[in-house]
Amino acid sequence: MKTAIFAFLASSALLSVEPMKPEFHYTIFIAKPAKDVWSALTEKKTIDQYYMAPVHTLELKKGGKISYGGGSELITGTITELEEPKSLVHTFKFAGSDDPETRVAYKIEPIGDSMCSLTISHTGFKAEDQTFADVTGGWPVIASSLKTVLETGHGLPWPKKKEP
């Protein structure tokens, strides 16, 4: 009887299991208070120092537009959650991409008075598409650059392209 029940439970569990969808999660520790990290995530002047593309539009409110790309929009999204100074969530889509829209969440957790963790979670992928490949390489660089700006006052020393 126990064997029959186990076989039934095992087969039922297998029928309800869905394949895991890809997600990206990255946590970095920053020697600055949470309010400073929040400012770095929400103020154009600072974002432009560490993000790979400058802010194009930033409407800091639920339902507000957020986009990056300087003269033209390269990344677009809509702010879906905003809880100062703890979390910011927005949709994410590369302009011109056929990949589906995804979700970016920034979560700030204070660690004492002068340190915090920042977790960046990028979810909502249907598959390991080009957007997933691009963001898994981009977020660690962006987070490191943000940390460097906050802790030193200067962006990362990006290599300059050598002239022939």
C-alpha positions as CSV (number, residue, x, y, z in Angstrom):
1,M,0.0,0.0,0.0
2,K,2.8,2.4,0.9
3,T,4.5,1.8,-2.4
4,A,1.3,2.5,-4.3
5,I,0.7,5.8,-2.4
6,F,4.4,6.9,-3.0
7,A,4.1,6.0,-6.8
8,F,0.8,8.0,-7.0
9,L,2.4,11.0,-5.2
10,A,5.6,10.9,-7.3
11,S,3.6,10.7,-10.6
12,S,1.3,13.5,-9.5
13,A,4.3,15.7,-8.5
14,L,5.9,15.1,-11.9
15,L,2.8,16.1,-13.7
16,S,2.6,19.5,-11.9
17,V,6.3,20.4,-12.2
18,E,7.0,23.2,-14.7
19,P,10.5,23.9,-16.1
20,M,12.4,26.6,-14.3
21,K,12.6,29.9,-16.2
22,P,15.8,31.8,-16.2
23,E,16.3,34.6,-13.7
24,F,19.2,36.8,-12.7
25,H,19.9,37.8,-9.1
26,Y,23.0,39.8,-8.0
27,T,23.8,41.2,-4.5
28,I,26.5,43.7,-3.8
29,F,27.6,45.3,-0.5
30,I,28.1,49.0,-0.5
31,A,29.9,51.1,2.2
32,K,27.2,53.8,2.1
33,P,23.8,54.2,3.9
34,A,20.7,53.0,2.2
35,K,19.5,56.6,1.5
36,D,22.7,57.2,-0.6
37,V,22.1,54.1,-2.6
38,W,18.5,55.0,-3.2
39,S,19.6,58.4,-4.5
40,A,22.1,56.7,-6.8
41,L,19.3,54.6,-8.2
42,T,16.9,57.6,-8.6
43,E,18.9,60.7,-9.5
44,K,19.8,61.2,-13.2
45,K,23.1,62.9,-12.4
46,T,24.4,59.9,-10.4
47,I,22.9,57.2,-12.7
48,D,24.7,58.7,-15.7
49,Q,28.0,58.2,-13.9
50,Y,27.6,54.4,-13.6
51,Y,25.0,53.1,-15.9
52,M,26.0,51.8,-19.4
53,A,23.6,54.3,-21.1
54,P,22.5,57.7,-19.8
55,V,19.0,58.3,-18.5
56,H,16.7,59.4,-21.2
57,T,13.5,59.7,-19.1
58,L,12.9,59.2,-15.4
59,E,9.4,59.8,-14.0
60,L,9.9,58.7,-10.4
61,K,6.4,57.6,-9.6
62,K,4.3,54.4,-9.8
63,G,3.3,54.2,-13.5
64,G,6.1,56.6,-14.5
65,K,8.3,56.0,-17.5
66,I,12.0,55.1,-17.2
67,S,14.3,54.8,-20.2
68,Y,18.0,54.9,-20.9
69,G,19.9,55.8,-24.0
70,G,20.7,59.5,-24.2
71,G,19.5,60.9,-27.6
72,S,17.3,57.9,-28.4
73,E,15.8,55.2,-26.1
74,L,17.7,52.0,-26.0
75,I,15.9,50.5,-22.9
76,T,12.4,51.4,-21.9
77,G,10.2,50.5,-19.0
78,T,7.4,51.5,-16.6
79,I,7.9,51.9,-12.8
80,T,5.6,49.4,-11.2
81,E,6.7,49.6,-7.5
82,L,8.4,52.4,-5.6
83,E,9.1,52.3,-1.9
84,E,11.7,54.9,-0.9
85,P,14.4,54.0,0.2
86,K,13.8,50.3,0.0
87,S,12.8,49.1,-3.4
88,L,12.3,50.2,-7.0
89,V,10.7,47.9,-9.6
90,H,10.2,48.5,-13.3
91,T,9.6,46.7,-16.6
92,F,12.5,46.4,-19.0
93,K,12.7,46.0,-22.8
94,F,15.5,46.7,-25.3
95,A,14.3,48.9,-28.1
96,G,13.9,47.0,-31.3
97,S,14.1,43.6,-29.6
98,D,11.5,40.9,-30.2
99,D,12.2,39.5,-26.7
100,P,9.4,39.9,-24.3
101,E,9.3,42.6,-21.6
102,T,10.9,41.6,-18.3
103,R,11.1,42.9,-14.8
104,V,13.9,44.6,-12.8
105,A,13.8,44.9,-9.0
106,Y,16.3,46.8,-6.9
107,K,16.1,46.0,-3.2
108,I,18.1,47.9,-0.7
109,E,18.7,46.6,2.8
110,P,20.5,48.6,5.5
111,I,23.3,47.0,7.4
112,G,24.0,49.3,10.3
113,D,24.1,53.0,9.7
114,S,26.8,53.2,7.0
115,M,26.5,50.1,4.9
116,C,23.8,48.3,2.9
117,S,23.2,45.5,0.4
118,L,21.8,46.1,-3.0
119,T,20.1,43.1,-4.7
120,I,19.3,43.4,-8.4
121,S,16.8,40.8,-9.6
122,H,15.9,40.6,-13.3
123,T,13.1,38.2,-13.9
124,G,10.2,37.4,-16.2
125,F,12.3,35.7,-18.9
126,K,10.5,33.0,-21.0
127,A,13.8,31.6,-22.1
128,E,17.5,32.3,-22.2
129,D,17.1,34.8,-25.0
130,Q,19.4,37.6,-26.2
131,T,18.0,40.0,-23.5
132,F,18.9,37.4,-20.8
133,A,22.4,37.0,-22.3
134,D,23.0,40.8,-22.4
135,V,21.7,41.6,-18.8
136,T,23.6,38.7,-17.2
137,G,26.8,40.3,-18.5
138,G,25.7,43.9,-17.9
139,W,24.3,43.9,-14.4
140,P,27.5,42.9,-12.6
141,V,29.4,45.7,-14.4
142,I,26.6,48.3,-13.6
143,A,26.5,47.2,-9.9
144,S,30.3,47.4,-9.6
145,S,30.3,50.8,-11.3
146,L,27.5,52.1,-8.9
147,K,29.5,50.9,-5.9
148,T,32.7,52.5,-7.2
149,V,30.9,55.9,-7.8
150,L,29.4,55.9,-4.3
151,E,32.5,54.8,-2.5
152,T,35.1,56.8,-4.4
153,G,33.2,59.6,-6.1
154,H,34.5,58.5,-9.5
155,G,33.1,56.0,-12.1
156,L,35.0,52.9,-13.1
157,P,38.1,53.7,-15.3
158,W,36.6,52.2,-18.5
159,P,39.3,51.3,-21.0
160,K,39.7,53.7,-23.8
161,K,39.6,52.5,-27.4
162,K,43.1,52.7,-28.9
163,E,43.4,54.7,-32.1
164,P,45.0,52.9,-35.0
